[in-house]
Amino acid sequence: MFGFSLPKLVVLGVIIFAIWYVYKIYERKQRILVKEDQDKVKKDTSSVDMISCKNCGDYFVPSNGSIYCDKDTCVVGK
């Protein structure tokens, strides 16, 4: 009853192969999801909203809510 026979070994091999194959598919899907998440993060941080200075026309990142840039050449910004 508990002895080794060829049909039992074949069934055991098929079960082990099926589990390994399902695990392989699962890992591939996880890698794809992680890569998509990394791509989304890269896309989100690549752009910054900039506005044009009302005095000199140069574009800058508004850090303090001002409409004028903080450059030395911009007279109004001082």
Distance bins in CASP14 RR format, pairs under 12 A and 6 or more apart:
PFRMAT RR
TARGET T0000
AUTHOR 0000-0000-0000
RMODE 2
METHOD distances of the structure
MODEL  1
1 8 0 0 0 0 0 1 0 0 0 0 0
2 8 0 0 0 0 1 0 0 0 0 0 0
3 9 0 0 0 0 0 1 0 0 0 0 0
4 10 0 0 0 0 0 1 0 0 0 0 0
4 11 0 0 0 0 0 1 0 0 0 0 0
4 12 0 0 0 0 1 0 0 0 0 0 0
5 11 0 0 0 0 1 0 0 0 0 0 0
5 12 0 0 0 0 0 1 0 0 0 0 0
6 12 0 0 0 0 0 1 0 0 0 0 0
6 13 0 0 0 0 0 1 0 0 0 0 0
7 13 0 0 0 0 0 1 0 0 0 0 0
7 14 0 0 0 0 0 1 0 0 0 0 0
8 14 0 0 0 0 0 1 0 0 0 0 0
8 15 0 0 0 0 0 1 0 0 0 0 0
9 15 0 0 0 0 0 1 0 0 0 0 0
9 16 0 0 0 0 0 1 0 0 0 0 0
10 16 0 0 0 0 0 1 0 0 0 0 0
10 17 0 0 0 0 0 1 0 0 0 0 0
11 17 0 0 0 0 0 1 0 0 0 0 0
11 18 0 0 0 0 0 1 0 0 0 0 0
12 18 0 0 0 0 0 1 0 0 0 0 0
12 19 0 0 0 0 0 1 0 0 0 0 0
13 19 0 0 0 0 1 0 0 0 0 0 0
13 20 0 0 0 0 1 0 0 0 0 0 0
13 21 0 0 0 0 0 1 0 0 0 0 0
14 20 0 0 0 0 0 1 0 0 0 0 0
14 21 0 0 0 0 0 1 0 0 0 0 0
15 21 0 0 0 0 0 1 0 0 0 0 0
15 22 0 0 0 0 0 1 0 0 0 0 0
16 22 0 0 0 0 0 1 0 0 0 0 0
16 23 0 0 0 0 0 1 0 0 0 0 0
17 23 0 0 0 0 0 1 0 0 0 0 0
17 24 0 0 0 0 0 1 0 0 0 0 0
18 24 0 0 0 0 0 1 0 0 0 0 0
18 25 0 0 0 0 0 1 0 0 0 0 0
19 25 0 0 0 0 0 1 0 0 0 0 0
19 26 0 0 0 0 0 1 0 0 0 0 0
20 26 0 0 0 0 0 1 0 0 0 0 0
20 27 0 0 0 0 0 1 0 0 0 0 0
21 27 0 0 0 0 0 1 0 0 0 0 0
21 28 0 0 0 0 0 1 0 0 0 0 0
22 28 0 0 0 0 0 1 0 0 0 0 0
22 29 0 0 0 0 0 1 0 0 0 0 0
23 29 0 0 0 0 0 1 0 0 0 0 0
23 30 0 0 0 0 0 1 0 0 0 0 0
24 30 0 0 0 0 0 1 0 0 0 0 0
24 31 0 0 0 0 0 1 0 0 0 0 0
25 31 0 0 0 0 0 1 0 0 0 0 0
25 32 0 0 0 0 0 1 0 0 0 0 0
26 32 0 0 0 0 0 1 0 0 0 0 0
26 33 0 0 0 0 0 1 0 0 0 0 0
27 33 0 0 0 0 0 1 0 0 0 0 0
27 34 0 0 0 0 0 1 0 0 0 0 0
28 34 0 0 0 0 0 1 0 0 0 0 0
28 35 0 0 0 0 0 1 0 0 0 0 0
29 35 0 0 0 0 0 1 0 0 0 0 0
29 36 0 0 0 0 0 1 0 0 0 0 0
30 36 0 0 0 0 0 1 0 0 0 0 0
30 37 0 0 0 0 0 1 0 0 0 0 0
31 37 0 0 0 0 0 1 0 0 0 0 0
31 38 0 0 0 0 0 1 0 0 0 0 0
32 38 0 0 0 0 0 1 0 0 0 0 0
32 39 0 0 0 0 0 1 0 0 0 0 0
33 39 0 0 0 0 0 1 0 0 0 0 0
33 40 0 0 0 0 0 1 0 0 0 0 0
34 40 0 0 0 0 0 1 0 0 0 0 0
34 41 0 0 0 0 0 1 0 0 0 0 0
35 41 0 0 0 0 0 1 0 0 0 0 0
35 42 0 0 0 0 0 1 0 0 0 0 0
36 42 0 0 0 0 0 1 0 0 0 0 0
36 43 0 0 0 0 0 1 0 0 0 0 0
37 43 0 0 0 0 0 1 0 0 0 0 0
37 44 0 0 0 0 0 1 0 0 0 0 0
38 44 0 0 0 0 0 1 0 0 0 0 0
38 45 0 0 0 0 0 1 0 0 0 0 0
39 45 0 0 0 0 0 1 0 0 0 0 0
39 46 0 0 0 0 0 1 0 0 0 0 0
40 46 0 0 0 0 0 1 0 0 0 0 0
47 61 0 0 0 0 0 1 0 0 0 0 0
48 59 0 0 0 0 0 1 0 0 0 0 0
48 60 0 0 0 0 0 1 0 0 0 0 0
48 61 1 0 1 0 0 0 0 0 0 0 0
48 62 0 0 0 0 0 1 0 0 0 0 0
48 63 0 0 0 0 0 1 0 0 0 0 0
49 59 0 0 0 0 0 1 0 0 0 0 0
49 60 0 0 0 0 0 1 0 0 0 0 0
49 61 1 0 0 1 0 0 0 0 0 0 0
49 62 0 0 0 0 1 0 0 0 0 0 0
49 63 0 0 0 0 0 1 0 0 0 0 0
49 65 0 0 0 0 0 1 0 0 0 0 0
50 57 0 0 0 0 0 1 0 0 0 0 0
50 58 0 0 0 0 1 0 0 0 0 0 0
50 59 1 0 1 0 0 0 0 0 0 0 0
50 60 1 0 0 1 0 0 0 0 0 0 0
50 61 1 0 1 0 0 0 0 0 0 0 0
50 62 1 0 0 1 0 0 0 0 0 0 0
50 63 0 0 0 0 0 1 0 0 0 0 0
50 69 0 0 0 0 0 1 0 0 0 0 0
51 57 0 0 0 0 1 0 0 0 0 0 0
51 58 0 0 0 0 0 1 0 0 0 0 0
51 59 1 0 0 1 0 0 0 0 0 0 0
51 60 1 0 0 1 0 0 0 0 0 0 0
51 61 0 0 0 0 1 0 0 0 0 0 0
51 62 1 0 1 0 0 0 0 0 0 0 0
51 63 0 0 0 0 0 1 0 0 0 0 0
51 65 0 0 0 0 1 0 0 0 0 0 0
51 66 0 0 0 0 1 0 0 0 0 0 0
51 67 1 0 0 1 0 0 0 0 0 0 0
51 68 0 0 0 0 1 0 0 0 0 0 0
51 69 0 0 0 0 1 0 0 0 0 0 0
52 58 1 0 0 1 0 0 0 0 0 0 0
52 59 1 0 1 0 0 0 0 0 0 0 0
52 60 0 0 0 0 1 0 0 0 0 0 0
52 61 0 0 0 0 0 1 0 0 0 0 0
52 62 0 0 0 0 0 1 0 0 0 0 0
52 67 0 0 0 0 1 0 0 0 0 0 0
52 68 0 0 0 0 0 1 0 0 0 0 0
52 69 0 0 0 0 1 0 0 0 0 0 0
52 74 0 0 0 0 0 1 0 0 0 0 0
53 59 1 0 0 1 0 0 0 0 0 0 0
53 60 1 0 0 1 0 0 0 0 0 0 0
53 61 0 0 0 0 0 1 0 0 0 0 0
53 62 0 0 0 0 1 0 0 0 0 0 0
53 66 0 0 0 0 1 0 0 0 0 0 0
53 67 1 0 0 1 0 0 0 0 0 0 0
53 68 1 0 1 0 0 0 0 0 0 0 0
53 69 1 0 1 0 0 0 0 0 0 0 0
53 70 0 0 0 0 1 0 0 0 0 0 0
53 71 1 0 0 1 0 0 0 0 0 0 0
53 73 0 0 0 0 0 1 0 0 0 0 0
53 74 1 0 0 1 0 0 0 0 0 0 0
53 75 0 0 0 0 0 1 0 0 0 0 0
53 76 0 0 0 0 1 0 0 0 0 0 0
53 77 0 0 0 0 1 0 0 0 0 0 0
54 60 0 0 0 0 0 1 0 0 0 0 0
54 62 0 0 0 0 0 1 0 0 0 0 0
54 66 0 0 0 0 1 0 0 0 0 0 0
54 67 1 0 1 0 0 0 0 0 0 0 0
54 68 1 0 1 0 0 0 0 0 0 0 0
54 69 0 0 0 0 1 0 0 0 0 0 0
54 74 0 0 0 0 1 0 0 0 0 0 0
54 75 0 0 0 0 0 1 0 0 0 0 0
54 76 1 0 0 1 0 0 0 0 0 0 0
54 77 0 0 0 0 1 0 0 0 0 0 0
55 66 0 0 0 0 0 1 0 0 0 0 0
55 67 0 0 0 0 1 0 0 0 0 0 0
55 68 1 0 1 0 0 0 0 0 0 0 0
55 69 1 0 0 1 0 0 0 0 0 0 0
55 70 0 0 0 0 0 1 0 0 0 0 0
55 71 0 0 0 0 1 0 0 0 0 0 0
55 73 0 0 0 0 1 0 0 0 0 0 0
55 74 1 0 1 0 0 0 0 0 0 0 0
55 75 1 0 0 1 0 0 0 0 0 0 0
55 76 1 0 1 0 0 0 0 0 0 0 0
55 77 1 0 0 1 0 0 0 0 0 0 0
55 78 0 0 0 0 0 1 0 0 0 0 0
56 67 0 0 0 0 0 1 0 0 0 0 0
56 68 0 0 0 0 1 0 0 0 0 0 0
56 69 1 0 0 1 0 0 0 0 0 0 0
56 70 0 0 0 0 0 1 0 0 0 0 0
56 71 1 0 0 1 0 0 0 0 0 0 0
56 72 0 0 0 0 0 1 0 0 0 0 0
56 73 1 0 0 1 0 0 0 0 0 0 0
56 74 1 0 1 0 0 0 0 0 0 0 0
56 75 0 0 0 0 1 0 0 0 0 0 0
56 76 0 0 0 0 1 0 0 0 0 0 0
56 77 0 0 0 0 1 0 0 0 0 0 0
56 78 0 0 0 0 0 1 0 0 0 0 0
57 67 0 0 0 0 0 1 0 0 0 0 0
57 68 0 0 0 0 1 0 0 0 0 0 0
57 69 0 0 0 0 1 0 0 0 0 0 0
57 71 0 0 0 0 0 1 0 0 0 0 0
57 73 0 0 0 0 0 1 0 0 0 0 0
57 74 0 0 0 0 1 0 0 0 0 0 0
57 76 0 0 0 0 0 1 0 0 0 0 0
58 68 0 0 0 0 0 1 0 0 0 0 0
58 69 1 0 1 0 0 0 0 0 0 0 0
58 70 0 0 0 0 0 1 0 0 0 0 0
58 71 1 0 0 1 0 0 0 0 0 0 0
58 72 0 0 0 0 0 1 0 0 0 0 0
58 73 0 0 0 0 1 0 0 0 0 0 0
58 74 1 0 0 1 0 0 0 0 0 0 0
58 77 0 0 0 0 0 1 0 0 0 0 0
59 69 0 0 0 0 1 0 0 0 0 0 0
59 71 0 0 0 0 0 1 0 0 0 0 0
60 66 0 0 0 0 1 0 0 0 0 0 0
60 67 0 0 0 0 1 0 0 0 0 0 0
60 68 0 0 0 0 1 0 0 0 0 0 0
60 69 1 0 1 0 0 0 0 0 0 0 0
60 70 1 0 0 1 0 0 0 0 0 0 0
60 71 1 0 0 1 0 0 0 0 0 0 0
60 74 0 0 0 0 1 0 0 0 0 0 0
60 77 0 0 0 0 0 1 0 0 0 0 0
61 69 0 0 0 0 1 0 0 0 0 0 0
61 70 0 0 0 0 0 1 0 0 0 0 0
62 68 0 0 0 0 1 0 0 0 0 0 0
62 69 0 0 0 0 1 0 0 0 0 0 0
62 70 0 0 0 0 0 1 0 0 0 0 0
63 69 0 0 0 0 0 1 0 0 0 0 0
63 70 0 0 0 0 1 0 0 0 0 0 0
64 70 0 0 0 0 1 0 0 0 0 0 0
64 77 0 0 0 0 0 1 0 0 0 0 0
66 74 0 0 0 0 0 1 0 0 0 0 0
66 76 0 0 0 0 1 0 0 0 0 0 0
66 77 1 0 0 1 0 0 0 0 0 0 0
66 78 0 0 0 0 0 1 0 0 0 0 0
67 74 0 0 0 0 0 1 0 0 0 0 0
67 76 0 0 0 0 1 0 0 0 0 0 0
67 77 0 0 0 0 1 0 0 0 0 0 0
68 74 1 0 0 1 0 0 0 0 0 0 0
68 75 0 0 0 0 1 0 0 0 0 0 0
68 76 1 0 1 0 0 0 0 0 0 0 0
68 77 1 0 1 0 0 0 0 0 0 0 0
68 78 0 0 0 0 1 0 0 0 0 0 0
69 75 0 0 0 0 0 1 0 0 0 0 0
69 76 0 0 0 0 1 0 0 0 0 0 0
69 77 1 0 0 1 0 0 0 0 0 0 0
69 78 0 0 0 0 0 1 0 0 0 0 0
70 76 0 0 0 0 0 1 0 0 0 0 0
70 77 1 0 0 1 0 0 0 0 0 0 0
70 78 0 0 0 0 1 0 0 0 0 0 0
71 77 1 0 0 1 0 0 0 0 0 0 0
71 78 0 0 0 0 1 0 0 0 0 0 0
72 78 1 0 0 1 0 0 0 0 0 0 0
END
